[in-house]
Amino acid sequence: GGAIALAVLLVCILLTMPAGLDALLNRIASNTRISVVNKAGLVYPMPYAFARKFRALPGVEDAMAQVWFGGAFEQAGRVTFPNFAVEADRVASVYPDWNISPQGLADFRRYRDGAIVGRGTMRKYGWKVGDRITLRSTVWPADLDLRIVAELASDRAQILWLNWEYLAQALEAKGRSLGIAGIVWVRVKDPKDVNSVMLRIQELTRNSEAETSTQTEKSFFSAFFGSL
């Protein structure tokens, strides 16, 4: 069961790149994002506080925590597109190359119930910016009503991002705490500092409650593509 769940998660993560995997692997020179996951495996979480600690490291431009929401839109209750809760105020600085509209980014930060959706999913369901949808989580005790505030402008983009704080508050209302991250994406200021930042992150988390594994974005996705 765990292996099947991991395989599903990996497939969904591969779909999160708006230009597709091929474009990612061809973008070597400008690749300054690092993935940080629990060393024990992707299905094991890390403390949410790690993102704040990573942002304080020398050479880091910004860092964004994300956690799998596993929301189902269709009545059958299946997850048909990858969806994550992310830190809304970190998207612009960690993903400047995704060309999300400035107004969309501002609205994502402004509206607690905002969502950014890939064009592929928008077209599949006939959605448009301004529409309201409901996702029922298969992971958390939360059904969230969302307003679509921006689109990832790629025909292949499938992902949906919702606001981290919205999920955290919904869980708090039910006596639960979020407090974890599945992946932290770290953007490095200068490509030449990528390796040193990865070493700093691993040193920072060594002997902690969740030691970490770090990879460049290119290595992260190509490794998972190979394993699948």
Backbone as CSV, one residue per row, in Angstrom:
resi,resn,N_x,N_y,N_z,CA_x,CA_y,CA_z,C_x,C_y,C_z
1,GLY,0.809,-1.206,0.000,0.000,0.000,0.000,0.842,1.253,0.000
2,GLY,1.884,1.259,0.837,2.758,2.419,0.892,3.469,2.655,-0.418
3,ALA,3.907,1.573,-1.063,4.611,1.700,-2.338,3.691,2.256,-3.414
4,ILE,2.437,1.802,-3.410,1.477,2.306,-4.393,1.213,3.788,-4.155
5,ALA,1.039,4.164,-2.893,0.798,5.573,-2.572,1.974,6.429,-3.004
6,LEU,3.198,5.930,-2.787,4.380,6.685,-3.179,4.444,6.839,-4.692
7,ALA,4.119,5.768,-5.419,4.143,5.838,-6.881,3.152,6.874,-7.399
8,VAL,1.951,6.895,-6.803,0.950,7.882,-7.205,1.456,9.283,-6.930
9,LEU,2.073,9.477,-5.760,2.586,10.787,-5.394,3.675,11.233,-6.352
10,LEU,4.561,10.315,-6.728,5.650,10.676,-7.639,5.118,11.076,-9.007
11,VAL,4.136,10.343,-9.486,3.539,10.697,-10.776,2.943,12.092,-10.706
12,CYS,2.244,12.392,-9.619,1.632,13.705,-9.469,2.685,14.800,-9.392
13,ILE,3.773,14.534,-8.686,4.827,15.545,-8.568,5.457,15.825,-9.927
14,LEU,5.639,14.780,-10.727,6.208,14.978,-12.054,5.329,15.886,-12.900
15,LEU,4.032,15.897,-12.624,3.111,16.718,-13.391,3.093,18.172,-12.921
16,THR,3.824,18.493,-11.867,3.752,19.842,-11.324,4.589,20.836,-12.110
17,MET,5.460,20.369,-12.979,6.274,21.295,-13.749,5.450,21.847,-14.909
18,PRO,5.278,23.169,-14.997,4.367,23.725,-15.988,4.802,23.489,-17.426
19,ALA,6.095,23.377,-17.686,6.557,23.182,-19.053,6.823,21.709,-19.346
20,GLY,6.557,20.841,-18.367,6.806,19.424,-18.560,8.227,19.051,-18.196
21,LEU,8.451,17.763,-18.045,9.743,17.272,-17.583,10.863,17.553,-18.575
22,ASP,10.592,17.405,-19.872,11.636,17.622,-20.865,12.202,19.036,-20.778
23,ALA,11.306,20.002,-20.649,11.760,21.387,-20.557,12.593,21.602,-19.307
24,LEU,12.194,20.959,-18.204,12.945,21.068,-16.965,14.365,20.554,-17.140
25,LEU,14.499,19.378,-17.739,15.811,18.762,-17.878,16.702,19.510,-18.855
26,ASN,16.107,20.318,-19.712,16.890,21.113,-20.654,17.289,22.463,-20.081
27,ARG,16.807,22.772,-18.879,17.074,24.079,-18.289,18.169,23.955,-17.241
28,ILE,19.301,23.425,-17.636,20.364,23.120,-16.686,21.035,24.381,-16.159
29,ALA,21.423,25.271,-17.048,22.248,26.414,-16.657,21.552,27.327,-15.659
30,SER,20.233,27.481,-15.766,19.513,28.410,-14.897,18.857,27.714,-13.712
31,ASN,19.196,26.458,-13.511,18.532,25.708,-12.448,19.117,26.068,-11.090
32,THR,18.397,26.869,-10.326,18.890,27.285,-9.008,17.931,26.887,-7.894
33,ARG,16.986,25.987,-8.191,16.103,25.500,-7.144,16.592,24.152,-6.627
34,ILE,16.429,23.974,-5.316,16.838,22.755,-4.627,15.615,22.153,-3.956
35,SER,15.477,20.843,-4.052,14.431,20.153,-3.302,15.020,19.638,-1.997
36,VAL,14.270,19.791,-0.919,14.674,19.263,0.382,13.549,18.367,0.881
37,VAL,13.875,17.102,1.136,12.885,16.147,1.629,13.470,15.391,2.817
38,ASN,12.615,14.675,3.515,13.075,13.844,4.621,13.988,12.744,4.073
39,LYS,15.117,12.560,4.705,16.078,11.563,4.254,15.491,10.158,4.268
40,ALA,14.507,9.926,5.120,13.885,8.608,5.222,12.991,8.302,4.027
41,GLY,12.629,9.332,3.275,11.785,9.123,2.112,10.747,10.212,1.964
42,LEU,10.246,10.344,0.757,9.327,11.429,0.445,8.012,11.345,1.208
43,VAL,7.598,10.150,1.601,6.324,10.014,2.307,6.439,10.407,3.784
44,TYR,7.657,10.700,4.240,7.839,11.124,5.631,7.971,12.648,5.679
45,PRO,7.272,13.302,6.598,7.296,14.768,6.632,8.522,15.327,7.342
46,MET,8.656,16.641,7.218,9.665,17.415,7.948,8.932,18.499,8.744
47,PRO,9.567,19.044,9.762,8.942,20.164,10.471,8.777,21.366,9.541
48,TYR,7.646,22.010,9.622,7.398,23.210,8.819,8.439,24.290,9.108
49,ALA,8.952,24.324,10.338,9.924,25.346,10.731,11.211,25.275,9.915
50,PHE,11.464,24.148,9.263,12.676,24.032,8.445,12.726,25.112,7.366
51,ALA,11.573,25.440,6.774,11.556,26.433,5.694,12.107,27.770,6.178
52,ARG,11.704,28.175,7.367,12.201,29.435,7.925,13.701,29.372,8.165
53,LYS,14.189,28.239,8.660,15.618,28.092,8.909,16.418,28.126,7.607
54,PHE,15.888,27.519,6.566,16.596,27.514,5.283,16.684,28.914,4.693
55,ARG,15.638,29.712,4.887,15.642,31.071,4.344,16.755,31.927,4.944
56,ALA,17.184,31.585,6.149,18.210,32.376,6.836,19.633,31.987,6.434
57,LEU,19.788,30.935,5.635,21.124,30.471,5.269,21.775,31.379,4.224
58,PRO,23.093,31.555,4.294,23.806,32.348,3.284,23.593,31.757,1.887
59,GLY,23.368,32.633,0.928,23.216,32.197,-0.452,21.799,31.853,-0.864
60,VAL,20.864,31.854,0.092,19.478,31.491,-0.212,18.656,32.734,-0.527
61,GLU,17.979,32.709,-1.673,17.074,33.793,-2.056,15.759,33.670,-1.296
62,ASP,15.180,32.464,-1.279,13.940,32.229,-0.550,13.683,30.727,-0.507
63,ALA,12.713,30.330,0.303,12.339,28.920,0.405,10.837,28.825,0.617
64,MET,10.231,27.814,0.027,8.785,27.634,0.102,8.443,26.209,0.511
65,ALA,7.693,26.081,1.592,7.219,24.770,2.028,5.969,24.397,1.253
66,GLN,5.816,23.112,0.977,4.573,22.631,0.390,4.216,21.293,1.015
67,VAL,2.928,21.014,1.053,2.446,19.755,1.607,1.322,19.239,0.712
68,TRP,1.288,17.949,0.513,0.288,17.302,-0.337,-1.087,17.459,0.286
69,PHE,-2.030,18.041,-0.466,-3.405,18.182,0.016,-4.256,16.992,-0.410
70,GLY,-3.971,16.454,-1.586,-4.702,15.279,-2.048,-6.187,15.530,-2.201
71,GLY,-6.537,16.684,-2.762,-7.943,17.037,-2.893,-8.599,16.418,-4.110
72,ALA,-9.809,15.918,-3.916,-10.598,15.356,-5.010,-11.677,16.343,-5.415
73,PHE,-11.841,16.548,-6.711,-12.885,17.450,-7.211,-14.102,16.671,-7.672
74,GLU,-13.863,15.530,-8.305,-14.963,14.754,-8.846,-15.660,13.953,-7.751
75,GLN,-16.906,13.604,-7.996,-17.722,12.932,-6.985,-17.174,11.556,-6.601
76,ALA,-16.427,10.945,-7.526,-15.884,9.617,-7.247,-14.850,9.634,-6.130
77,GLY,-14.361,10.832,-5.799,-13.424,10.948,-4.698,-11.998,10.590,-5.038
78,ARG,-11.682,10.538,-6.343,-10.311,10.245,-6.757,-9.545,11.553,-6.964
79,VAL,-8.246,11.509,-6.707,-7.390,12.661,-6.992,-7.032,12.613,-8.472
80,THR,-7.500,13.579,-9.237,-7.307,13.568,-10.688,-6.290,14.591,-11.175
81,PHE,-5.766,15.399,-10.273,-4.681,16.323,-10.611,-3.934,16.622,-9.317
82,PRO,-2.623,16.884,-9.409,-1.833,17.120,-8.192,-2.197,18.455,-7.549
83,ASN,-2.408,18.448,-6.242,-2.713,19.702,-5.563,-2.018,19.754,-4.211
84,PHE,-1.435,20.902,-3.931,-0.606,21.111,-2.752,-0.997,22.404,-2.054
85,ALA,-0.803,22.441,-0.751,-0.846,23.699,-0.009,0.566,24.264,-0.003
86,VAL,0.694,25.549,-0.352,2.002,26.194,-0.431,1.952,27.546,0.274
87,GLU,3.122,28.062,0.603,3.218,29.376,1.233,3.019,30.452,0.166
88,ALA,1.874,31.109,0.210,1.477,32.022,-0.859,2.451,33.172,-1.062
89,ASP,3.039,33.667,0.012,3.914,34.825,-0.118,5.318,34.462,-0.568
90,ARG,5.565,33.183,-0.871,6.894,32.748,-1.311,6.930,32.339,-2.778
91,VAL,5.760,32.237,-3.394,5.699,31.720,-4.760,6.479,32.599,-5.734
92,ALA,6.300,33.901,-5.668,6.917,34.805,-6.640,8.443,34.733,-6.604
93,SER,9.012,34.642,-5.413,10.471,34.658,-5.308,11.107,33.292,-5.552
94,VAL,10.358,32.214,-5.310,10.913,30.879,-5.543,10.684,30.427,-6.984
95,TYR,9.609,30.917,-7.600,9.279,30.509,-8.972,9.110,31.709,-9.904
96,PRO,10.108,32.588,-10.010,9.959,33.757,-10.897,9.885,33.362,-12.368
97,ASP,10.404,32.188,-12.712,10.439,31.738,-14.108,9.124,31.125,-14.566
98,TRP,8.155,30.981,-13.675,6.878,30.383,-14.067,5.916,31.405,-14.663
99,ASN,6.319,32.681,-14.648,5.572,33.740,-15.341,4.096,33.809,-14.935
100,ILE,3.853,33.696,-13.649,2.489,33.900,-13.137,2.219,35.397,-13.130
101,SER,1.033,35.797,-13.535,0.740,37.222,-13.651,0.902,37.926,-12.307
102,PRO,1.419,39.159,-12.321,1.559,39.915,-11.067,0.242,40.055,-10.311
103,GLN,-0.862,40.262,-11.056,-2.162,40.385,-10.396,-2.562,39.063,-9.754
104,GLY,-2.282,37.947,-10.452,-2.604,36.632,-9.905,-1.827,36.346,-8.641
105,LEU,-0.542,36.699,-8.634,0.281,36.504,-7.444,-0.222,37.363,-6.288
106,ALA,-0.592,38.600,-6.592,-1.095,39.500,-5.547,-2.400,38.954,-4.962
107,ASP,-3.269,38.448,-5.832,-4.542,37.903,-5.345,-4.334,36.610,-4.557
108,PHE,-3.343,35.828,-4.941,-3.054,34.597,-4.207,-2.597,34.917,-2.792
109,ARG,-1.826,35.988,-2.653,-1.400,36.421,-1.315,-2.551,37.063,-0.544
110,ARG,-3.416,37.748,-1.270,-4.480,38.527,-0.628,-5.626,37.657,-0.132
111,TYR,-6.044,36.703,-0.949,-7.223,35.913,-0.617,-6.838,34.582,0.009
112,ARG,-7.292,34.373,1.209,-6.963,33.134,1.915,-7.416,31.910,1.136
113,ASP,-8.550,32.031,0.418,-9.090,30.897,-0.316,-8.650,30.864,-1.781
114,GLY,-7.630,31.630,-2.131,-7.157,31.682,-3.507,-6.491,30.389,-3.953
115,ALA,-6.522,30.157,-5.262,-5.877,28.976,-5.841,-5.251,29.356,-7.174
116,ILE,-4.070,28.791,-7.438,-3.409,28.908,-8.736,-3.526,27.549,-9.410
117,VAL,-3.983,27.540,-10.655,-4.289,26.279,-11.333,-3.598,26.221,-12.693
118,GLY,-3.052,25.059,-13.018,-2.426,24.853,-14.314,-3.441,24.861,-15.444
119,ARG,-3.005,25.331,-16.606,-3.923,25.459,-17.742,-4.505,24.120,-18.161
120,GLY,-3.724,23.054,-18.066,-4.225,21.742,-18.447,-5.453,21.347,-17.652
121,THR,-5.418,21.598,-16.337,-6.561,21.285,-15.480,-7.706,22.269,-15.710
122,MET,-7.369,23.535,-15.946,-8.407,24.535,-16.230,-9.217,24.114,-17.450
123,ARG,-8.522,23.674,-18.492,-9.208,23.286,-19.730,-9.988,21.987,-19.548
124,LYS,-9.422,21.069,-18.787,-10.098,19.785,-18.577,-11.480,19.982,-17.972
125,TYR,-11.578,20.896,-17.018,-12.841,21.091,-16.304,-13.609,22.332,-16.764
126,GLY,-13.065,23.061,-17.727,-13.753,24.254,-18.208,-13.756,25.394,-17.211
127,TRP,-12.728,25.456,-16.368,-12.641,26.518,-15.374,-12.028,27.772,-15.974
128,LYS,-12.227,28.881,-15.279,-11.584,30.142,-15.636,-11.272,30.911,-14.358
129,VAL,-10.371,31.880,-14.469,-10.045,32.722,-13.309,-11.321,33.392,-12.814
130,GLY,-11.545,33.333,-11.524,-12.754,33.868,-10.913,-13.745,32.797,-10.503
131,ASP,-13.618,31.595,-11.081,-14.517,30.499,-10.707,-14.240,30.031,-9.286
132,ARG,-15.261,29.456,-8.669,-15.132,28.877,-7.341,-15.321,27.369,-7.441
133,ILE,-14.469,26.609,-6.728,-14.538,25.154,-6.735,-14.360,24.647,-5.303
134,THR,-14.683,23.394,-5.091,-14.473,22.766,-3.782,-13.634,21.516,-3.958
135,LEU,-12.591,21.380,-3.141,-11.770,20.171,-3.124,-11.957,19.469,-1.792
136,ARG,-12.178,18.166,-1.851,-12.336,17.350,-0.649,-11.058,16.545,-0.450
137,SER,-10.330,16.832,0.606,-9.035,16.191,0.812,-9.183,14.710,1.127
138,THR,-8.306,13.915,0.530,-8.242,12.488,0.844,-7.197,12.215,1.918
139,VAL,-6.558,13.266,2.410,-5.486,13.142,3.400,-5.860,13.811,4.715
140,TRP,-6.407,15.010,4.621,-6.724,15.820,5.784,-8.232,15.889,5.990
141,PRO,-8.692,16.126,7.221,-10.129,16.292,7.469,-10.570,17.694,7.071
142,ALA,-10.528,17.973,5.773,-10.817,19.324,5.303,-11.394,19.294,3.888
143,ASP,-12.534,19.958,3.716,-13.090,20.261,2.406,-12.969,21.766,2.243
144,LEU,-12.216,22.205,1.235,-11.929,23.629,1.102,-12.593,24.220,-0.136
145,ASP,-13.304,25.321,0.071,-13.874,26.095,-1.036,-12.808,27.074,-1.527
146,LEU,-12.548,27.060,-2.820,-11.456,27.843,-3.391,-11.952,28.765,-4.491
147,ARG,-11.267,29.899,-4.646,-11.510,30.774,-5.798,-10.244,30.761,-6.657
148,ILE,-10.399,30.543,-7.933,-9.244,30.502,-8.835,-8.815,31.937,-9.133
149,VAL,-7.585,32.269,-8.771,-7.101,33.646,-8.931,-6.030,33.783,-10.000
150,ALA,-5.448,32.659,-10.452,-4.393,32.750,-11.458,-4.241,31.408,-12.157
151,GLU,-3.653,31.489,-13.354,-3.423,30.294,-14.163,-1.942,30.148,-14.431
152,LEU,-1.446,28.906,-14.398,-0.100,28.610,-14.872,-0.198,28.447,-16.380
153,ALA,0.434,29.368,-17.099,0.213,29.478,-18.534,1.017,28.463,-19.345
154,SER,0.692,27.208,-19.164,1.259,26.151,-19.988,0.184,25.103,-20.214
155,ASP,0.061,24.651,-21.451,-0.975,23.678,-21.771,-0.792,22.377,-21.017
156,ARG,0.452,22.077,-20.582,0.734,20.815,-19.926,0.620,20.899,-18.405
157,ALA,0.432,22.102,-17.893,0.405,22.261,-16.438,-0.870,21.675,-15.845
158,GLN,-0.720,20.810,-14.849,-1.851,20.150,-14.208,-2.067,20.590,-12.760
159,ILE,-1.074,21.182,-12.159,-1.049,21.407,-10.718,-2.090,22.418,-10.245
160,LEU,-2.484,22.279,-8.983,-3.256,23.301,-8.281,-2.544,23.596,-6.976
161,TRP,-2.345,24.889,-6.713,-1.782,25.336,-5.442,-2.867,26.061,-4.659
162,LEU,-2.960,25.748,-3.376,-3.844,26.494,-2.491,-3.010,27.069,-1.348
163,ASN,-3.613,27.981,-0.620,-2.889,28.730,0.409,-2.658,27.890,1.674
164,TRP,-1.407,27.813,2.065,-0.996,27.063,3.250,-1.805,27.472,4.479
165,GLU,-1.956,28.781,4.665,-2.646,29.281,5.855,-4.115,28.862,5.872
166,TYR,-4.724,28.751,4.710,-6.122,28.333,4.626,-6.273,26.914,5.161
167,LEU,-5.381,26.027,4.742,-5.429,24.652,5.243,-5.112,24.603,6.733
168,ALA,-4.097,25.349,7.156,-3.706,25.346,8.567,-4.860,25.798,9.455
169,GLN,-5.580,26.841,9.041,-6.691,27.348,9.839,-7.870,26.373,9.860
170,ALA,-8.087,25.712,8.717,-9.167,24.725,8.666,-8.884,23.559,9.608
171,LEU,-7.627,23.156,9.695,-7.261,22.062,10.588,-7.315,22.502,12.044
172,GLU,-6.877,23.725,12.319,-6.928,24.237,13.689,-8.362,24.262,14.208
173,ALA,-9.311,24.566,13.330,-10.722,24.605,13.728,-11.231,23.230,14.137
174,LYS,-10.516,22.196,13.717,-10.894,20.826,14.069,-9.931,20.207,15.083
175,GLY,-9.128,21.070,15.724,-8.222,20.602,16.755,-6.986,19.916,16.238
176,ARG,-6.672,20.120,14.961,-5.480,19.526,14.357,-4.471,20.614,14.043
177,SER,-3.216,20.221,13.932,-2.166,21.159,13.568,-1.497,20.696,12.286
178,LEU,-1.191,21.617,11.397,-0.476,21.265,10.162,0.991,21.043,10.507
179,GLY,1.734,22.085,10.674,3.072,22.001,11.246,4.111,21.165,10.530
180,ILE,3.797,20.654,9.326,4.759,19.818,8.604,4.872,20.278,7.160
181,ALA,5.941,19.855,6.529,6.146,20.086,5.099,6.551,18.766,4.463
182,GLY,6.064,18.527,3.254,6.472,17.335,2.531,7.744,17.590,1.749
183,ILE,7.803,18.763,1.128,8.981,19.211,0.394,9.184,20.685,0.712
184,VAL,10.434,21.106,0.817,10.753,22.532,0.847,11.588,22.828,-0.393
185,TRP,11.101,23.758,-1.199,11.844,24.185,-2.381,12.643,25.422,-2.035
186,VAL,13.934,25.355,-2.264,14.853,26.437,-1.916,15.425,27.024,-3.205
187,ARG,15.323,28.326,-3.365,15.927,28.984,-4.528,17.219,29.662,-4.094
188,VAL,18.298,29.329,-4.790,19.625,29.859,-4.490,19.869,31.108,-5.336
189,LYS,20.520,32.093,-4.754,20.741,33.355,-5.465,21.641,33.188,-6.675
190,ASP,22.715,32.414,-6.523,23.725,32.276,-7.571,23.933,30.798,-7.873
191,PRO,23.884,30.393,-9.154,24.059,28.974,-9.490,25.337,28.358,-8.935
192,LYS,26.376,29.136,-8.801,27.655,28.582,-8.307,27.586,28.212,-6.824
193,ASP,26.562,28.686,-6.135,26.435,28.407,-4.703,25.495,27.232,-4.397
194,VAL,24.962,26.589,-5.437,23.982,25.524,-5.222,24.546,24.415,-4.343
195,ASN,25.728,23.932,-4.672,26.309,22.814,-3.910,26.574,23.201,-2.459
196,SER,27.082,24.409,-2.247,27.388,24.825,-0.868,26.109,24.996,-0.053
197,VAL,25.043,25.484,-0.671,23.777,25.624,0.042,23.215,24.249,0.405
198,MET,23.324,23.281,-0.518,22.847,21.937,-0.212,23.599,21.347,0.975
199,LEU,24.893,21.577,1.034,25.689,21.079,2.155,25.283,21.752,3.461
200,ARG,25.023,23.062,3.405,24.598,23.789,4.609,23.272,23.259,5.130
201,ILE,22.362,22.959,4.215,21.055,22.441,4.624,21.201,21.085,5.303
202,GLN,21.991,20.215,4.713,22.181,18.893,5.302,22.884,18.978,6.652
203,GLU,23.815,19.906,6.772,24.496,20.089,8.052,23.530,20.635,9.102
204,LEU,22.668,21.551,8.688,21.714,22.165,9.609,20.748,21.135,10.201
205,THR,20.377,20.152,9.393,19.369,19.181,9.847,19.983,17.887,10.369
206,ARG,21.294,17.767,10.320,21.929,16.548,10.805,21.633,16.358,12.289
207,ASN,21.296,15.131,12.660,20.962,14.766,14.044,19.694,15.443,14.565
208,SER,18.879,15.972,13.644,17.603,16.567,14.051,16.521,15.497,14.010
209,GLU,15.294,15.898,14.296,14.178,14.953,14.255,13.884,14.479,12.838
210,ALA,14.394,15.203,11.842,14.174,14.803,10.450,15.378,15.215,9.615
211,GLU,16.377,14.336,9.533,17.508,14.620,8.661,17.002,14.683,7.222
212,THR,17.690,15.467,6.391,17.166,15.739,5.060,18.083,15.246,3.945
213,SER,17.469,15.124,2.791,18.183,14.829,1.554,17.929,15.995,0.607
214,THR,18.978,16.473,-0.048,18.843,17.610,-0.947,19.290,17.224,-2.353
215,GLN,18.607,17.787,-3.339,18.966,17.594,-4.740,18.638,18.855,-5.512
216,THR,19.325,19.054,-6.632,18.884,20.113,-7.517,17.529,19.713,-8.087
217,GLU,16.799,20.694,-8.532,15.491,20.417,-9.118,15.616,19.437,-10.286
218,LYS,16.633,19.628,-11.098,16.856,18.749,-12.253,17.082,17.309,-11.799
219,SER,17.928,17.122,-10.813,18.209,15.767,-10.326,16.979,15.143,-9.678
220,PHE,16.229,15.968,-8.940,15.033,15.479,-8.251,14.047,14.866,-9.237
221,PHE,13.713,15.600,-10.295,12.714,15.114,-11.231,13.247,14.025,-12.150
222,SER,14.505,14.130,-12.565,15.046,13.099,-13.450,15.193,11.778,-12.712
223,ALA,15.525,11.813,-11.411,15.647,10.583,-10.634,14.297,9.896,-10.508
224,PHE,13.242,10.679,-10.229,11.921,10.091,-10.106,11.405,9.577,-11.445
225,PHE,11.740,10.294,-12.506,11.322,9.823,-13.824,11.980,8.484,-14.136
226,GLY,13.245,8.353,-13.779,13.954,7.098,-13.995,13.384,5.963,-13.168
227,SER,13.015,6.270,-11.906,12.505,5.219,-11.025,11.144,4.732,-11.482
228,LEU,10.367,5.627,-12.097,9.034,5.231,-12.568,9.112,4.443,-13.869
